[in-house]
Amino acid sequence: MAQNREYREQTEEDLENVPPMSGMQKAILAIAAVVLASIIAYIAFA
């Protein structure tokens, strides 16, 4: 159980140290989400 607590504390520390995403990263993720949704819609309704 102690190992799990140590892992969770380490994970929280790692997440706090992650820099915020840049605009380019957000744009790429948005485009990828739109493409993925389009593919799913095409497969579902074709």
Secondary structure, DSSP 8 states (H G I E B T S, - for coil): -HHHHHHHHHHHHHHHTS----HHHHHHHHHHHHHHHHHHHHHHH-
